[in-house]
Amino acid sequence: MKLFNDQALNAISAMDSVDASYCNKLEQRFAHMGISSKVASDAICTLAQEDAVPQSGSWAATPAMFKGIFARKAKSQKAQSTQNIALDELLSSPEVLAAE
């Protein structure tokens, strides 16, 4: 089923191959989501007019983007836990209790 009208197809044909491929995939997604032909075609024309087709991969998170984040978070949680224990020990020390 072709969802895009002639105006949208002309806009896609004027794009480079990467952008055109992205927009052709959008046609399948729009159809699956039940978006009307006019709305889908208008969206493609707007993307083309505004040169707003996302760059390849800029919209997709990959596991490599998160490499090291979880390890750093775990370290910071451990450091926070150690810091909390040290603070609790300090507050319960005889010197602090005597100063109250």
N, C-alpha and C positions, 0 to 999 in steps of 0.2 A: 504494500500500500504506500503510495506517495502522499506524504502529508504536506510538503512544502509547495507553495504556488510558484508560478513562473518567475515572479520577482525575486523570491528567496533563492530559487535555483540559479538565477542569473548572478545574484550576489555571491553565492557559493562558488560559481565557476570563475569569478574574478579573484578569488582568494588563492593564496599559495597552497600547496598540497597538504601541509600539516593542518592549517586552519580549516580547509575544506573537509578533511577527514574528520576533524572534531565536530564540525557542524553536521556532517552526514550521520554521525553517531547520535547526535542530539535528536535527529528526526526519529530514530527508533525509540529513544527514551521518551520523547514527547508523546509519541503514539501510545506507548505503554502506559503513560500517566493519564491518557485521555484528554490531552490538550488539543483544542480545535486547530484546524488547518490555518485559519487566519491568525490566531494568536501565535502559533509556532512560527509561521512565516514572518510575521512582524518582528518577532524576537530575533530571528536570523538576520533580517534586514538591518535591525538596530545594531546588532553585533558588527556587521560589516561596515555600516556607515560610521560608527564610532571607533572602528578599529579596536574593538574590545574583546576579541576572541582571546581567552586565556592562553598564556604561553604554555607550551608543552610541559606537563608535570608540575606547574606552579600551584595547581589546585589539589594535588594528590600528596598526601603524607606517606612517606615510605619508612620502613623500620629504621633505615640508616639515619634518618633525621632525628631519631630519638636515642641514638647510641650514647650511652653514658649518662643520660638524664636520670634514669632510675637508680643507678649506682650513686650518683651525687645526692639524690634525695635520701637514699638510705643512710648515707654518711651523715647528712645534715640531721636526720631524725636521731641517729645514734649520738651525735654531738649534742643535740638538744637534750636528750635523755641524760647524758653525762653531766651537762650543765645544770639541769634541774636537780639531780642528785647532789651535786656539789653545793648548790644553793641551799637545799634542804639541810645538809650537814652543817653548813655555815650558820644558818639561822637557829639550829638547835644546839650550837656549841655553847659551852658554859660562859664564855666571854660575852656573847650576845645576850644570853639569858640574864646574866648579872647586870648588864647595862640597862635592861628594861626596868 
